[in-house]
Amino acid sequence: MSGQDSPIPMISTPCGALSGVAEVPGDKSISHRSLILGTMCVGETRITGLLEGEDVLDTAKAMRAFGAEVEKDEDGAWHVHGVGVGGFTEPDQVIDCGNSGTGVRLIMGAMATSPITACFTGDASLNSRPMARVTDPLALFGARAVGRSGGRLPMVIEGARAPVPVRYEVPVPSAQVKSAVLLAGLNAPGQTVVIEKEATRDHTERMLEGFGAEITVEEQDGKRVITLTGQPELQPQVIAVPRDPSSAAFPVCAALIVPGSDVLVPGIGLNPTRAGLFTTLREMGAELTYENEREEGGEPVADLRARYSPDMRGIEVPAERAASMIDEYPILSVVAANASGQTVMRGVKELRVKESDRIEAMARGLRANGITVEDGEDWWTVTGCGAGQVPGGAEVETFLDHRIAMSFLCLGMAAQSAVQLDDGAPVATSFPIFEPLMAGLGADIRRMT
C-alpha cells in the first residue's frame, strides 16, 4: 500500500488564506524517462530535480535490477551509469513497480526487445489495472507476456530474441502505450512507426531526440506519425527536471478556491501536451497568470501565480483537450464544485483505468460532500455550488489513488465542514512533500492516527 503497512486516515479542515511560494517536486513523467533512457546509454547521465516519490524510486530500483548503476550524491543529484541499448541484464528478482502504471509500462517497453525475461508486480491498485494495451503491441516485436486473467499483474515478459520493427496505430490516446512502443523500438532494427490520432504528452519524443536518437514527428492525414530508427547509440545527458505541472495543480487549484489566497508556484513545465488544465482554469475565469516564461532543457517553463477567484463559472471542456490534462480531471472537479453552473467533461474514458476508476471515485466523494454529479462511460458533469458553498463534512474513500486523496484534501480547505479520507498514504507515490508544503501555505491537514 504505497510503502505503508496500514492506512493513514487524514482530515482537511477549512482554513484561512493560502499564501507563499509552493516549490513542488520534479515532473514525474520526465523523472521516469530520465532514469530509463539514462540506463539505455553507455556512460553517465546526471539528473537534478528528480522527483523522489515512491513511483520514481521504484523505477530507479528496477533500473538497478536490469544492470545500471543508479546513485544519488550528497548534493541531491542522481547519477545513472547505463548499459546501452540492448544491454539490459536479466533481473534476479521480481520487479515491483508499486503504484506506478507509467513506470511498469515504460519499463516493459524498454526491456521487451532484449533477450531476457522479467516478472513484474505492484500494489493492489496497480495489479488491478489492464496491461494488454501495452503487451499487445509489444507482441508485434516478438515479445511474449503471461499474466493473470484480464492481462493483469503479476506478469512475466519474455523479451524478443530477434526483434522486428513495427508500425502501430495507438487505438486510444495514451502516452504510456506510445512510449512503451518507442522504447521497445530502440532495440529493433529498422524503423518503428507509431501513429497517434490525437497528440499525447510528447516527453518521450523530445527526450529521445535529446539523447541522440534519430526520430521524426510529422502530421499526415490529420494524424501524428512518429518514426524512430532503431539500434542507435544513445548519448549520456545532463538533465534538469522541470517541476511537475500535475503536482502544481493542487496548490494552484487550492489557491483559486480558498478565500484571500495568493500562491506562487515557480518553475513549472508548460509543455503544450501537459498544460490543458491551466488553459481550462483560465477559461473558467480563474485569476491564474504566467510569469517569467522561459525554456529549460527543451521544455517551456514559467512561474504560475494563482489568486482566489470567487467568480469562476462552469464550462464544457473540449474532448480533444483530455489527453493534455487527463491526470488533472479529479482536481478540476473540485474547482468545478466551487464554481457556478455546470462543468462538463467529455472524452475521458481513460480515467476509468487509472490508479482507480477516477470518475467513479470522484463522483462518490463529491456526492457525499453535497455536490451534484452525473456520469457516463466517458463523460461526467459537476454542478457547482458557488464560491464558499460546498457543504463538505463527509469521509471519502481514496481507492489507493494519490490524485483522489490530494483532490479531496483540497476540497476540505474550502468546504464549510472538514473532509476526511480513509487513507492518505498513496500521496507519497507522487508528491511526498504534499503535507508540509500545503501546511507551509496555511492549510490545515492532519493525520488521524
C-alpha positions as CSV (number, residue, x, y, z in Angstrom):
1,M,0.0,0.0,0.0
2,S,2.3,2.7,-1.3
3,G,5.0,1.6,1.1
4,Q,2.7,1.8,4.1
5,D,1.7,-1.2,6.2
6,S,-1.6,0.3,7.2
7,P,-3.9,3.1,6.0
8,I,-3.3,6.7,7.1
9,P,-6.6,8.4,7.7
10,M,-6.5,12.2,7.2
11,I,-8.7,15.2,7.7
12,S,-8.6,18.6,5.9
13,T,-10.3,21.4,7.7
14,P,-11.5,24.7,6.3
15,C,-8.6,27.2,6.5
16,G,-7.6,30.8,6.1
17,A,-6.0,32.3,3.1
18,L,-3.2,30.3,1.5
19,S,-0.1,32.3,0.7
20,G,3.5,31.9,-0.1
21,V,5.7,30.0,-2.6
22,A,4.9,26.4,-3.4
23,E,8.0,24.6,-4.7
24,V,6.5,21.4,-6.0
25,P,8.6,18.4,-6.9
26,G,10.1,17.5,-10.2
27,D,8.0,16.2,-13.1
28,K,7.1,12.6,-12.6
29,S,6.9,11.8,-16.3
30,I,10.3,13.2,-17.1
31,S,11.8,11.6,-14.0
32,H,10.8,8.1,-15.1
33,R,12.1,8.7,-18.6
34,S,15.4,10.2,-17.4
35,L,16.2,7.1,-15.4
36,I,15.1,4.7,-18.2
37,L,16.9,6.5,-21.0
38,G,19.9,7.0,-18.8
39,T,20.1,3.2,-18.4
40,M,19.9,2.8,-22.2
41,C,23.1,4.9,-22.7
42,V,26.7,3.8,-22.2
43,G,28.2,6.3,-19.7
44,E,26.9,8.6,-17.0
45,T,23.7,10.6,-17.1
46,R,23.4,13.2,-14.4
47,I,19.9,14.2,-13.2
48,T,18.9,17.2,-11.0
49,G,15.4,17.9,-9.7
50,L,14.4,14.2,-9.9
51,L,11.0,13.5,-8.2
52,E,11.8,11.3,-5.2
53,G,8.3,9.9,-4.8
54,E,7.8,6.2,-4.4
55,D,6.8,5.7,-8.1
56,V,10.1,7.1,-9.4
57,L,12.2,5.4,-6.7
58,D,10.7,2.1,-7.8
59,T,11.8,2.8,-11.3
60,A,15.3,3.6,-10.1
61,K,15.3,0.2,-8.3
62,A,14.2,-1.5,-11.5
63,M,17.0,0.1,-13.5
64,R,19.5,-1.3,-11.0
65,A,17.9,-4.7,-11.3
66,F,18.5,-4.5,-15.1
67,G,22.2,-3.8,-14.6
68,A,22.5,0.0,-14.4
69,E,24.3,1.8,-11.5
70,V,21.9,4.4,-10.1
71,E,23.0,6.5,-7.2
72,K,22.2,9.9,-5.5
73,D,25.1,12.1,-4.4
74,E,25.4,14.4,-1.4
75,D,24.3,17.4,-3.4
76,G,21.0,15.7,-4.3
77,A,21.9,14.9,-8.0
78,W,21.3,11.4,-9.4
79,H,23.8,9.6,-11.5
80,V,22.9,6.8,-13.9
81,H,25.7,4.6,-15.4
82,G,23.9,2.9,-18.2
83,V,24.2,-0.4,-20.0
84,G,23.4,0.8,-23.5
85,V,20.5,0.0,-25.9
86,G,20.0,-3.8,-25.8
87,G,22.3,-4.1,-22.7
88,F,19.8,-5.0,-20.1
89,T,20.7,-8.0,-17.9
90,E,18.1,-10.4,-16.6
91,P,16.8,-9.4,-13.1
92,D,17.4,-11.9,-10.3
93,Q,14.2,-10.9,-8.5
94,V,10.6,-9.8,-9.3
95,I,10.4,-6.1,-10.4
96,D,7.9,-4.4,-8.0
97,C,6.6,-1.1,-9.6
98,G,4.5,-0.2,-6.6
99,N,1.6,2.1,-7.7
100,S,3.1,3.3,-10.9
101,G,1.4,2.5,-14.2
102,T,3.8,4.8,-16.0
103,G,6.8,3.0,-14.5
104,V,5.7,-0.6,-15.3
105,R,4.5,0.1,-18.8
106,L,7.6,2.1,-19.8
107,I,10.0,-0.5,-18.3
108,M,8.1,-3.3,-20.1
109,G,8.7,-1.5,-23.3
110,A,12.3,-0.8,-22.7
111,M,13.1,-4.5,-21.9
112,A,10.7,-6.1,-24.4
113,T,13.3,-6.3,-27.3
114,S,16.1,-7.7,-25.2
115,P,16.5,-11.5,-25.0
116,I,15.8,-11.6,-21.2
117,T,12.8,-12.5,-19.0
118,A,11.4,-10.4,-16.2
119,C,8.5,-10.7,-13.8
120,F,6.5,-7.5,-12.8
121,T,4.2,-6.9,-10.0
122,G,2.8,-3.9,-8.0
123,D,0.5,-2.9,-5.2
124,A,-3.2,-3.8,-5.1
125,S,-4.1,-0.9,-7.3
126,L,-1.5,-1.5,-10.0
127,N,-2.3,-5.2,-10.1
128,S,-5.9,-4.5,-10.9
129,R,-5.0,-2.3,-14.0
130,P,-5.0,-3.6,-17.6
131,M,-1.7,-4.3,-19.2
132,A,-2.9,-5.7,-22.6
133,R,-2.9,-2.2,-24.1
134,V,0.9,-2.4,-23.8
135,T,1.7,-6.1,-24.1
136,D,-0.4,-6.4,-27.4
137,P,1.8,-4.0,-29.3
138,L,5.0,-5.4,-27.7
139,A,4.0,-8.8,-29.0
140,L,4.4,-7.4,-32.5
141,F,8.1,-7.0,-31.8
142,G,8.3,-10.7,-30.8
143,A,7.9,-10.3,-27.0
144,R,5.7,-12.7,-25.0
145,A,3.6,-11.9,-21.9
146,V,1.9,-14.2,-19.4
147,G,-0.1,-12.6,-16.7
148,R,-3.3,-13.1,-14.7
149,S,-6.7,-13.0,-16.3
150,G,-7.6,-9.8,-18.0
151,G,-4.0,-9.1,-18.7
152,R,-3.2,-8.1,-15.2
153,L,-0.1,-8.2,-13.0
154,P,1.8,-10.2,-11.8
155,M,3.1,-10.7,-15.3
156,V,6.1,-12.3,-16.9
157,I,7.6,-10.6,-20.0
158,E,9.9,-12.7,-22.2
159,G,11.8,-10.3,-24.4
160,A,12.1,-10.8,-28.2
161,R,15.1,-12.9,-29.2
162,A,15.1,-11.5,-32.7
163,P,13.0,-8.3,-32.5
164,V,11.5,-6.8,-35.7
165,P,10.4,-3.1,-36.1
166,V,6.7,-2.4,-36.1
167,R,4.1,0.1,-37.4
168,Y,1.5,0.7,-34.7
169,E,-1.5,3.0,-34.5
170,V,-2.4,3.7,-30.9
171,P,-6.1,2.8,-30.6
172,V,-6.8,5.3,-27.7
173,P,-4.8,8.3,-26.7
174,S,-2.1,7.1,-24.3
175,A,1.3,8.5,-23.8
176,Q,2.2,5.3,-21.8
177,V,1.4,3.0,-24.8
178,K,3.1,5.2,-27.3
179,S,6.2,5.5,-25.1
180,A,6.4,1.8,-24.4
181,V,6.4,1.1,-28.2
182,L,9.0,3.7,-28.9
183,L,11.3,2.4,-26.1
184,A,10.9,-1.1,-27.5
185,G,11.7,0.2,-30.9
186,L,15.1,1.4,-29.7
187,N,16.5,-2.2,-29.9
188,A,14.7,-3.3,-33.0
189,P,16.5,-2.9,-36.4
190,G,15.0,-0.6,-39.0
191,Q,12.2,1.9,-38.4
192,T,9.5,1.7,-35.8
193,V,6.5,3.9,-36.6
194,V,3.8,5.0,-34.0
195,I,0.7,6.7,-35.2
196,E,-1.5,8.8,-32.9
197,K,-5.0,10.0,-33.8
198,E,-4.7,12.6,-31.0
199,A,-1.5,14.1,-29.7
200,T,-0.5,13.0,-26.2
201,R,2.3,14.2,-23.9
202,D,5.5,14.2,-26.0
203,H,8.2,13.9,-23.4
204,T,9.5,10.6,-24.8
205,E,9.9,12.0,-28.3
206,R,11.7,15.2,-27.0
207,M,13.9,13.2,-24.7
208,L,14.8,10.5,-27.3
209,E,15.9,13.3,-29.7
210,G,17.9,14.9,-26.8
211,F,19.7,11.6,-26.1
212,G,20.7,11.3,-29.8
213,A,18.1,9.0,-31.3
214,E,17.0,9.5,-34.9
215,I,13.4,10.4,-34.6
216,T,10.9,12.4,-36.7
217,V,7.4,13.6,-36.0
218,E,5.1,14.5,-38.9
219,E,1.4,15.3,-39.5
220,Q,-0.1,13.0,-42.1
221,D,-3.8,12.9,-42.9
222,G,-4.7,14.5,-39.6
223,K,-2.7,12.0,-37.6
224,R,0.7,12.3,-35.8
225,V,3.3,10.0,-37.2
226,I,6.4,9.3,-35.2
227,T,9.3,7.4,-36.9
228,L,12.2,6.0,-34.8
229,T,15.3,4.5,-36.3
230,G,16.3,1.5,-34.1
231,Q,19.6,0.5,-32.5
232,P,21.2,3.9,-32.0
233,E,24.0,4.7,-29.6
234,L,22.3,7.0,-27.2
235,Q,24.5,9.7,-25.6
236,P,24.5,10.4,-21.8
237,Q,23.0,13.7,-20.8
238,V,22.8,16.2,-18.1
239,I,19.1,16.6,-17.2
240,A,17.4,19.3,-15.1
241,V,13.9,18.0,-14.5
242,P,11.3,20.8,-14.5
243,R,8.7,20.9,-11.8
244,D,5.6,18.8,-12.3
245,P,2.5,20.5,-13.7
246,S,0.3,17.7,-12.4
247,S,1.7,18.3,-8.8
248,A,1.4,22.1,-9.3
249,A,-2.3,21.6,-10.0
250,F,-3.0,21.0,-6.3
251,P,-1.6,24.2,-4.7
252,V,-2.8,26.2,-7.8
253,C,-6.4,24.9,-7.5
254,A,-6.5,25.2,-3.7
255,A,-5.5,28.9,-4.0
256,L,-8.3,29.5,-6.5
257,I,-11.0,28.3,-4.2
258,V,-9.7,29.4,-0.7
259,P,-10.7,33.0,0.1
260,G,-7.9,35.5,0.1
261,S,-5.3,33.2,-1.3
262,D,-2.3,34.2,-3.4
263,V,0.2,31.5,-4.2
264,L,3.3,31.4,-6.5
265,V,4.4,28.1,-7.9
266,P,7.8,28.6,-9.6
267,G,9.5,26.7,-12.4
268,I,6.5,24.7,-13.8
269,G,6.9,22.8,-17.0
270,L,4.3,24.0,-19.5
271,N,4.7,21.6,-22.3
272,P,1.7,22.1,-24.6
273,T,0.8,18.4,-24.3
274,R,0.5,18.8,-20.5
275,A,-1.0,22.3,-19.9
276,G,-4.6,21.7,-20.6
277,L,-5.7,22.2,-17.0
278,F,-4.3,25.7,-16.8
279,T,-6.0,26.7,-20.1
280,T,-9.3,25.3,-18.8
281,L,-9.0,27.2,-15.4
282,R,-8.4,30.5,-17.2
283,E,-11.5,29.8,-19.4
284,M,-13.5,29.3,-16.2
285,G,-12.4,32.8,-15.0
286,A,-9.5,31.8,-12.7
287,E,-7.0,34.5,-11.8
288,L,-4.0,32.5,-13.0
289,T,-1.1,34.2,-14.6
290,Y,2.2,33.0,-16.1
291,E,5.3,34.9,-15.0
292,N,9.0,34.7,-16.1
293,E,8.2,32.5,-19.1
294,R,11.3,30.7,-20.4
295,E,12.7,27.5,-21.8
296,E,14.8,25.0,-19.8
297,G,16.1,21.7,-21.2
298,G,14.0,21.9,-24.3
299,E,10.8,22.3,-22.3
300,P,8.7,25.6,-21.8
301,V,8.7,26.7,-18.2
302,A,7.0,29.5,-16.2
303,D,6.2,30.6,-12.7
304,L,2.4,30.3,-12.0
305,R,0.6,32.8,-9.8
306,A,-2.8,31.7,-8.6
307,R,-5.2,34.0,-6.6
308,Y,-8.6,33.4,-5.1
309,S,-11.2,33.5,-7.9
310,P,-14.7,33.6,-6.5
311,D,-16.4,34.3,-9.8
312,M,-15.4,31.2,-11.7
313,R,-18.1,29.6,-13.8
314,G,-18.6,26.1,-15.2
315,I,-17.7,25.4,-18.9
316,E,-17.7,22.5,-21.3
317,V,-14.1,21.2,-21.5
318,P,-13.3,20.2,-25.1
319,A,-13.0,16.5,-25.5
320,E,-9.8,16.9,-27.6
321,R,-8.2,18.6,-24.6
322,A,-8.4,15.4,-22.5
323,A,-5.0,14.0,-23.4
324,S,-3.3,17.2,-22.2
325,M,-4.9,17.1,-18.8
326,I,-6.0,13.5,-18.1
327,D,-4.4,13.4,-14.7
328,E,-5.9,16.7,-13.6
329,Y,-9.7,16.0,-14.0
330,P,-10.0,15.0,-10.3
331,I,-8.7,18.3,-9.0
332,L,-10.6,20.2,-11.8
333,S,-13.8,18.7,-10.5
334,V,-13.0,20.2,-7.1
335,V,-12.7,23.6,-8.7
336,A,-15.9,23.0,-10.6
337,A,-17.7,22.2,-7.3
338,N,-16.7,25.7,-6.1
339,A,-17.7,27.4,-9.4
340,S,-21.1,28.5,-10.5
341,G,-23.0,26.5,-13.1
342,Q,-22.2,23.1,-14.7
343,T,-18.8,21.9,-15.8
344,V,-19.0,19.2,-18.5
345,M,-16.0,16.8,-19.1
346,R,-16.1,14.5,-22.2
347,G,-13.8,12.1,-23.9
348,V,-12.4,10.9,-20.5
349,K,-12.9,7.2,-20.5
350,E,-9.1,6.8,-19.8
351,L,-10.0,7.9,-16.3
352,R,-11.8,4.6,-15.8
353,V,-8.5,2.6,-15.9
354,K,-6.1,4.8,-13.9
355,E,-4.9,4.0,-10.4
356,S,-8.6,3.8,-9.7
357,D,-11.8,4.4,-11.7
358,R,-11.3,8.1,-11.1
359,I,-14.7,9.1,-12.4
360,E,-16.5,6.8,-10.0
361,A,-14.1,7.6,-7.1
362,M,-14.6,11.4,-7.5
363,A,-18.3,11.1,-8.2
364,R,-18.8,9.2,-5.0
365,G,-16.8,11.5,-2.8
366,L,-18.3,14.7,-4.3
367,R,-21.8,13.5,-3.9
368,A,-21.1,12.6,-0.3
369,N,-19.9,16.2,0.3
370,G,-23.1,17.7,-1.1
371,I,-22.2,18.2,-4.8
372,T,-24.4,17.1,-7.7
373,V,-22.5,14.8,-10.2
374,E,-23.7,12.9,-13.2
375,D,-21.5,10.5,-15.1
376,G,-21.4,8.1,-18.0
377,E,-18.8,5.8,-19.5
378,D,-16.6,8.6,-21.0
379,W,-18.1,11.8,-19.5
380,W,-19.1,13.4,-16.3
381,T,-20.5,16.7,-15.1
382,V,-20.2,18.6,-11.9
383,T,-22.8,21.2,-10.9
384,G,-21.1,23.9,-8.9
385,C,-22.3,25.1,-5.6
386,G,-20.6,28.5,-6.0
387,A,-17.7,30.0,-4.0
388,G,-17.8,29.0,-0.3
389,Q,-21.0,27.0,-0.7
390,V,-19.6,23.4,-0.8
391,P,-21.1,21.6,2.3
392,G,-18.3,19.1,2.9
393,G,-18.4,17.1,6.1
394,A,-18.1,13.6,4.7
395,E,-15.5,10.8,4.8
396,V,-14.4,9.6,1.3
397,E,-12.6,6.5,0.0
398,T,-9.4,7.2,-1.9
399,F,-9.2,3.7,-3.6
400,L,-5.4,3.7,-3.2
401,D,-5.2,6.7,-5.6
402,H,-2.9,9.6,-4.8
403,R,-4.7,12.1,-7.0
404,I,-8.1,11.2,-5.5
405,A,-6.6,11.7,-2.0
406,M,-5.0,15.1,-2.8
407,S,-8.1,16.4,-4.6
408,F,-10.3,15.8,-1.6
409,L,-7.8,17.3,0.8
410,C,-8.0,20.4,-1.3
411,L,-11.8,20.3,-1.2
412,G,-11.7,20.3,2.6
413,M,-9.7,23.5,2.6
414,A,-12.6,25.4,1.0
415,A,-15.7,23.5,2.2
416,Q,-18.0,24.6,5.0
417,S,-17.1,21.5,7.0
418,A,-14.0,19.3,7.2
419,V,-13.4,16.4,4.7
420,Q,-11.9,13.1,5.8
421,L,-10.0,10.5,3.9
422,D,-10.0,6.8,4.7
423,D,-6.3,6.6,3.5
424,G,-3.9,9.4,2.6
425,A,-0.8,7.1,2.3
426,P,-0.9,6.9,-1.5
427,V,0.0,10.6,-1.7
428,A,3.7,9.6,-1.2
429,T,3.8,7.9,-4.6
430,S,3.9,11.2,-6.5
431,F,4.0,14.1,-4.1
432,P,5.9,13.1,-0.9
433,I,6.2,16.7,0.4
434,F,2.5,17.5,-0.1
435,E,1.6,17.7,3.5
436,P,4.4,20.0,4.7
437,L,4.2,22.1,1.5
438,M,0.5,22.8,1.9
439,A,0.9,23.4,5.7
440,G,3.5,26.0,4.9
441,L,1.0,27.8,2.7
442,G,-1.6,27.7,5.5
443,A,-3.6,24.6,5.0
444,D,-4.9,22.5,8.0
445,I,-4.3,18.9,7.1
446,R,-3.9,16.4,9.9
447,R,-3.2,12.7,10.2
448,M,-5.8,10.9,12.3
449,T,-3.6,8.1,13.7
